[in-house]
Amino acid sequence: MPQGISLHIGLNSVDPLHYEGWSGPLAACEADAQDMLTLARGRGFESQVLETAAGTRKAVIAGIETAAAQLKAGDIFFLTYSGHGGQVPDRDGDEPEDMADETWCLFDGQVLDDELHALYLTFKPGVRVLVLSDSCHSGTVTRVALSSPAGPTERAALDALGVHGEVRFRAMPQDVAIRTYRAHAPFYDRLQPRKTRKKGRKSPRSSLKATVRLVSGCQDNQLSADGTFNGLFTGTLLRVWNAGKFKGDYAALHRRILQRMPPTQSPNHFVIGAANPKFDAQAPFSI
């Protein structure tokens, strides 16, 4: 029988000692992690949750490495993250459009998208990897943009989830990102590959032997809204999923979520790595 392992990460704050005095308070990320843990266990996954102070770089990386070591062809790893998204300067030349590497803001430091891709490379052929990320990845974030009254369409979507008043977004402020990077530049630079990809050489993404499916809370140039009980993306996903009553595949799930989301926050859905038609066609969260 196939095996399913899941890891759910939710940070309502980060350690200001690493983030140059910024604690990044949020309200609903731990709730997101707990709700995704409940969903995963209900589908038969062997599951673990890491909340706030437990959501360290070491713990998250170890959790992914453990899953990669245990899972074999036909198995599935389900990874969710709710928290702030950040950026550091791209030093290896693999992000020509915005010249920045996107990050997850873990409690004691950021984990880079380069690191996550390297971890996905360690999964065996035939393994399915499902990643849900309810965070922001925007290069145009300012301190003012992180909290706002929201527009009417976004307001209606949030009101449907019981979120009223001012909206907080899940993105590290740009001034904090700059200060944090400058204070820890040697550390973050070492996390990136030392050489740019040579012409004609395969991208690391094309070298993936597993199949990695990502559904993210917004596009790279948008912001993901926090909420009272869930993030806007996670709360909408749970409403569409409807305790397992949803019928359809991952593409249909994504379309239904999009229909309920405001145009200012459009969840992304893409697949990298080996083709896996069975993964494409199966009911979401299936082992």
PyMOL commands that set and color helices and strands:
alter all, ss='L'
color gray80, all
select helices_A, chain A and resi 29-42+52-54+57-70+113-120+144-146+152-160+174-183+185-190+204-207+232-244+250-260+277-281
alter helices_A, ss='H'
color red, helices_A
select strands_A, chain A and resi 4-10+46-51+76-82+85-89+100-106+109-112+128-134+147-148+167-168+211-216+268-273
alter strands_A, ss='S'
color yellow, strands_A
deselect
rebuild
show_as cartoon
